Amino acid sequence: MREIVLHDTRSGELRALRAPGGEPIGIYACGPTVYSRIHIGNARPFVIFSLLARFLRHEGYEVNLVINLTDVNDKIYDAARVQGIPSEQLAAQMSAHYLADTDALGSGAQTTSPSRRRRSARSSRTSRR
């Protein structure tokens, strides 16, 4: 496996990429707030981090790529109100469009794409026990 060297913005140094304790390398990227169809600003982080993950996998690293979807936000509430539909419905529709659109880019799917609504539902179920 070839050694990959990255610039550490915290220290300002070049550092060899090391998988922590043999675990997969984790990449967490902020995805879009899903209130409308994908645009170049939404696609840019997906493409950059998907290509990084793809390159690392090619080099023999195991990678978990997570790109979140923000589906609870004032922009979603406002857009849903204008369209006359519930915010949950708009967020679900736009999340599906985002996943389909990024799949069509063909740069490789993320390992998972968590959303705030799903995390909130899990948290509220857990806190009631």
Backbone as CSV, one residue per row, in Angstrom:
resi,resn,N_x,N_y,N_z,CA_x,CA_y,CA_z,C_x,C_y,C_z
1,MET,0.858,-1.167,0.000,0.000,0.000,0.000,0.909,1.237,0.000
2,ARG,0.638,2.128,-0.923,1.423,3.352,-1.027,1.084,4.293,0.131
3,GLU,2.102,4.967,0.663,1.871,5.935,1.734,1.253,7.201,1.147
4,ILE,0.191,7.671,1.774,-0.500,8.892,1.366,-0.132,9.968,2.375
5,VAL,0.298,11.123,1.883,0.691,12.237,2.743,-0.295,13.381,2.508
6,LEU,-0.831,13.903,3.597,-1.801,15.000,3.541,-1.300,16.191,4.347
7,HIS,-1.803,17.367,3.983,-1.489,18.586,4.741,-2.424,18.672,5.931
8,ASP,-1.873,18.715,7.128,-2.634,18.853,8.365,-2.832,20.346,8.606
9,THR,-4.052,20.828,8.419,-4.299,22.266,8.564,-4.150,22.735,10.000
10,ARG,-4.290,21.840,10.946,-4.149,22.221,12.357,-2.689,22.519,12.712
11,SER,-1.792,21.625,12.275,-0.386,21.807,12.624,0.397,22.523,11.525
12,GLY,-0.155,22.529,10.317,0.557,23.120,9.188,1.593,22.187,8.587
13,GLU,1.638,20.952,9.058,2.642,19.988,8.611,2.053,18.982,7.630
14,LEU,2.941,18.352,6.874,2.552,17.208,6.065,2.619,15.982,6.948
15,ARG,1.573,15.152,6.898,1.520,13.966,7.739,1.079,12.762,6.919
16,ALA,1.653,11.635,7.261,1.250,10.387,6.625,-0.148,10.009,7.118
17,LEU,-0.976,9.569,6.210,-2.317,9.128,6.551,-2.223,7.764,7.216
18,ARG,-2.797,7.660,8.390,-2.776,6.408,9.138,-4.199,6.046,9.545
19,ALA,-4.577,4.821,9.264,-5.871,4.338,9.729,-5.752,4.103,11.225
20,PRO,-6.659,4.655,12.031,-6.557,4.524,13.484,-6.757,3.080,13.946
21,GLY,-5.700,2.476,14.453,-5.786,1.134,15.014,-6.331,0.085,14.061
22,GLY,-6.035,0.210,12.771,-6.521,-0.757,11.803,-7.973,-0.560,11.400
23,GLU,-8.601,0.464,11.939,-9.993,0.780,11.597,-10.046,1.449,10.227
24,PRO,-11.215,1.484,9.604,-11.343,2.214,8.336,-11.081,3.703,8.546
25,ILE,-10.624,4.347,7.514,-10.457,5.802,7.551,-11.845,6.409,7.443
26,GLY,-12.173,7.305,8.342,-13.480,7.944,8.338,-13.416,9.320,7.698
27,ILE,-14.325,9.571,6.773,-14.472,10.889,6.154,-15.900,11.327,6.401
28,TYR,-16.072,12.450,7.090,-17.398,13.005,7.336,-17.479,14.348,6.639
29,ALA,-18.432,14.486,5.728,-18.590,15.725,4.973,-20.002,16.267,5.156
30,CYS,-20.096,17.565,5.247,-21.407,18.214,5.342,-22.065,18.221,3.969
31,GLY,-23.255,17.656,3.917,-24.033,17.647,2.688,-25.003,18.812,2.672
32,PRO,-25.988,18.749,1.797,-26.888,19.880,1.607,-28.040,19.923,2.613
33,THR,-28.662,21.080,2.670,-29.975,21.217,3.283,-30.951,20.952,2.147
34,VAL,-31.773,19.926,2.285,-32.557,19.418,1.158,-33.916,20.105,1.043
35,TYR,-33.899,21.322,0.478,-35.145,22.058,0.257,-35.414,22.287,-1.221
36,SER,-34.438,21.942,-2.090,-34.625,22.052,-3.540,-33.693,21.052,-4.214
37,ARG,-33.765,21.002,-5.540,-32.930,20.068,-6.290,-31.459,20.443,-6.145
38,ILE,-30.610,19.471,-6.416,-29.168,19.652,-6.321,-28.692,20.737,-7.288
39,HIS,-27.672,21.483,-6.849,-27.005,22.460,-7.709,-25.509,22.270,-7.525
40,ILE,-24.718,23.017,-8.260,-23.269,22.800,-8.257,-22.679,22.938,-6.850
41,GLY,-23.225,23.822,-6.039,-22.740,23.977,-4.667,-22.969,22.734,-3.829
42,ASN,-24.096,22.020,-4.065,-24.356,20.759,-3.367,-23.479,19.631,-3.898
43,ALA,-23.219,19.668,-5.193,-22.458,18.587,-5.834,-20.966,18.660,-5.498
44,ARG,-20.445,19.859,-5.320,-18.999,20.021,-5.109,-18.457,19.190,-3.949
45,PRO,-19.001,19.303,-2.721,-18.446,18.482,-1.641,-18.635,16.988,-1.896
46,PHE,-19.769,16.620,-2.490,-19.993,15.209,-2.784,-18.913,14.688,-3.728
47,VAL,-18.656,15.426,-4.796,-17.667,14.984,-5.783,-16.270,14.936,-5.167
48,ILE,-15.882,15.985,-4.458,-14.535,16.034,-3.874,-14.310,14.881,-2.898
49,PHE,-15.223,14.702,-1.955,-15.016,13.668,-0.935,-15.245,12.263,-1.485
50,SER,-16.123,12.112,-2.460,-16.291,10.809,-3.104,-15.033,10.417,-3.862
51,LEU,-14.427,11.395,-4.540,-13.186,11.104,-5.265,-12.043,10.781,-4.307
52,LEU,-11.977,11.488,-3.175,-10.957,11.174,-2.179,-11.149,9.747,-1.664
53,ALA,-12.376,9.389,-1.320,-12.652,8.033,-0.827,-12.337,6.994,-1.902
54,ARG,-12.717,7.287,-3.119,-12.449,6.361,-4.226,-10.943,6.152,-4.420
55,PHE,-10.184,7.250,-4.362,-8.731,7.165,-4.494,-8.134,6.333,-3.365
56,LEU,-8.561,6.598,-2.125,-8.025,5.859,-0.986,-8.352,4.371,-1.084
57,ARG,-9.569,4.047,-1.527,-9.931,2.639,-1.715,-9.049,2.005,-2.789
58,HIS,-8.811,2.753,-3.860,-7.937,2.266,-4.932,-6.546,1.956,-4.397
59,GLU,-6.093,2.755,-3.438,-4.761,2.573,-2.858,-4.729,1.506,-1.773
60,GLY,-5.881,0.877,-1.498,-5.914,-0.234,-0.558,-6.444,0.082,0.827
61,TYR,-6.870,1.323,1.049,-7.420,1.698,2.348,-8.903,1.338,2.407
62,GLU,-9.366,0.983,3.599,-10.793,0.828,3.828,-11.316,2.188,4.278
63,VAL,-12.420,2.626,3.692,-12.929,3.979,3.937,-14.414,3.938,4.256
64,ASN,-14.810,4.687,5.276,-16.222,4.967,5.548,-16.454,6.432,5.220
65,LEU,-17.216,6.686,4.167,-17.559,8.052,3.762,-18.983,8.333,4.195
66,VAL,-19.148,9.376,4.992,-20.462,9.791,5.471,-20.689,11.223,5.017
67,ILE,-21.795,11.433,4.306,-22.181,12.780,3.894,-23.583,13.006,4.442
68,ASN,-23.708,13.951,5.363,-25.005,14.143,6.011,-25.974,14.896,5.098
69,LEU,-27.253,14.739,5.368,-28.308,15.514,4.740,-29.044,16.247,5.853
70,THR,-29.125,17.560,5.740,-29.873,18.336,6.729,-31.308,18.419,6.245
71,ASP,-32.208,17.742,6.967,-33.607,17.715,6.551,-34.535,18.363,7.581
72,VAL,-33.947,19.107,8.511,-34.704,19.894,9.488,-34.047,21.268,9.509
73,ASN,-34.734,22.270,8.917,-34.106,23.582,8.766,-35.151,24.602,8.332
74,ASP,-34.943,25.871,8.668,-35.881,26.927,8.287,-36.068,27.032,6.774
75,LYS,-35.003,26.779,5.997,-35.136,26.834,4.535,-36.142,25.792,4.045
76,ILE,-36.139,24.629,4.669,-37.091,23.579,4.296,-38.504,23.982,4.691
77,TYR,-38.661,24.516,5.896,-39.988,24.948,6.344,-40.553,26.006,5.402
78,ASP,-39.720,26.981,5.032,-40.170,28.062,4.151,-40.547,27.530,2.769
79,ALA,-39.712,26.669,2.198,-39.993,26.122,0.864,-41.249,25.252,0.888
80,ALA,-41.430,24.479,1.954,-42.615,23.624,2.068,-43.877,24.470,2.190
81,ARG,-43.795,25.533,2.953,-44.942,26.424,3.118,-45.350,27.012,1.768
82,VAL,-44.384,27.462,0.980,-44.654,28.026,-0.350,-45.317,26.983,-1.248
83,GLN,-44.873,25.728,-1.146,-45.421,24.659,-1.985,-46.710,24.062,-1.420
84,GLY,-47.038,24.431,-0.188,-48.264,23.932,0.427,-48.209,22.463,0.815
85,ILE,-47.008,21.984,1.186,-46.863,20.582,1.601,-46.138,20.539,2.949
86,PRO,-46.266,19.443,3.679,-45.547,19.324,4.954,-44.032,19.315,4.735
87,SER,-43.304,19.886,5.682,-41.846,19.949,5.556,-41.225,18.557,5.484
88,GLU,-41.810,17.583,6.195,-41.294,16.211,6.149,-41.388,15.640,4.740
89,GLN,-42.486,15.949,4.056,-42.685,15.456,2.691,-41.661,16.085,1.742
90,LEU,-41.474,17.393,1.845,-40.500,18.072,0.990,-39.095,17.531,1.254
91,ALA,-38.740,17.389,2.523,-37.406,16.882,2.868,-37.203,15.473,2.328
92,ALA,-38.212,14.616,2.428,-38.101,13.248,1.909,-37.950,13.248,0.394
93,GLN,-38.740,14.081,-0.289,-38.653,14.167,-1.754,-37.280,14.668,-2.195
94,MET,-36.810,15.738,-1.564,-35.539,16.329,-1.977,-34.347,15.451,-1.575
95,SER,-34.473,14.711,-0.469,-33.425,13.757,-0.095,-33.314,12.676,-1.164
96,ALA,-34.468,12.159,-1.612,-34.470,11.131,-2.663,-33.871,11.688,-3.952
97,HIS,-34.230,12.914,-4.310,-33.659,13.542,-5.514,-32.147,13.708,-5.371
98,TYR,-31.695,14.152,-4.200,-30.264,14.346,-3.983,-29.514,13.025,-4.167
99,LEU,-30.006,11.957,-3.555,-29.338,10.658,-3.666,-29.340,10.163,-5.115
100,ALA,-30.457,10.339,-5.815,-30.524,9.927,-7.224,-29.581,10.767,-8.082
101,ASP,-29.557,12.074,-7.834,-28.704,12.964,-8.627,-27.223,12.684,-8.387
102,THR,-26.844,12.458,-7.124,-25.431,12.173,-6.851,-25.054,10.780,-7.358
103,ASP,-25.982,9.838,-7.326,-25.712,8.526,-7.935,-25.435,8.689,-9.427
104,ALA,-26.182,9.580,-10.075,-26.014,9.804,-11.515,-24.654,10.429,-11.854
105,LEU,-24.028,11.096,-10.876,-22.694,11.664,-11.121,-21.652,10.572,-11.302
106,GLY,-21.911,9.407,-10.751,-21.059,8.251,-10.967,-19.710,8.292,-10.275
107,SER,-19.559,9.085,-9.226,-18.254,9.145,-8.564,-18.185,8.236,-7.347
108,GLY,-19.173,7.390,-7.161,-19.143,6.435,-6.059,-20.008,6.895,-4.906
109,ALA,-20.806,5.994,-4.402,-21.742,6.356,-3.327,-21.043,6.439,-1.987
110,GLN,-21.594,7.278,-1.128,-21.097,7.359,0.240,-21.503,6.101,0.980
111,THR,-20.815,5.840,2.071,-21.122,4.674,2.888,-22.502,4.840,3.517
112,THR,-22.804,6.047,3.992,-24.106,6.330,4.581,-24.377,7.825,4.474
113,SER,-25.650,8.188,4.612,-26.002,9.607,4.581,-27.044,9.880,5.659
114,PRO,-26.588,10.160,6.880,-27.519,10.404,7.979,-28.269,11.712,7.788
115,SER,-29.425,11.787,8.406,-30.196,13.026,8.371,-30.514,13.437,9.803
116,ARG,-30.773,14.699,9.991,-31.101,15.179,11.338,-32.423,14.595,11.806
117,ARG,-33.401,14.487,10.915,-34.718,13.983,11.304,-34.603,12.556,11.833
118,ARG,-33.832,11.703,11.163,-33.664,10.323,11.635,-32.942,10.288,12.967
119,ARG,-31.917,11.126,13.138,-31.209,11.165,14.424,-32.142,11.652,15.516
120,SER,-32.965,12.670,15.213,-33.901,13.195,16.208,-34.907,12.139,16.606
121,ALA,-35.395,11.377,15.643,-36.369,10.316,15.943,-35.730,9.253,16.827
122,ARG,-34.504,8.862,16.531,-33.801,7.885,17.357,-33.586,8.434,18.756
123,SER,-33.170,9.697,18.853,-32.908,10.303,20.167,-34.164,10.367,21.001
124,SER,-35.288,10.759,20.394,-36.510,10.889,21.177,-37.024,9.508,21.604
125,ARG,-36.844,8.486,20.754,-37.250,7.135,21.159,-36.383,6.655,22.315
126,THR,-35.097,6.923,22.254,-34.155,6.483,23.298,-34.452,7.203,24.599
127,SER,-34.745,8.505,24.533,-34.924,9.277,25.760,-36.221,8.927,26.483
128,ARG,-37.180,8.320,25.775,-38.450,7.956,26.409,-38.364,6.639,27.162
129,ARG,-37.300,5.892,26.971,-37.186,4.579,27.634,-36.818,4.721,29.082
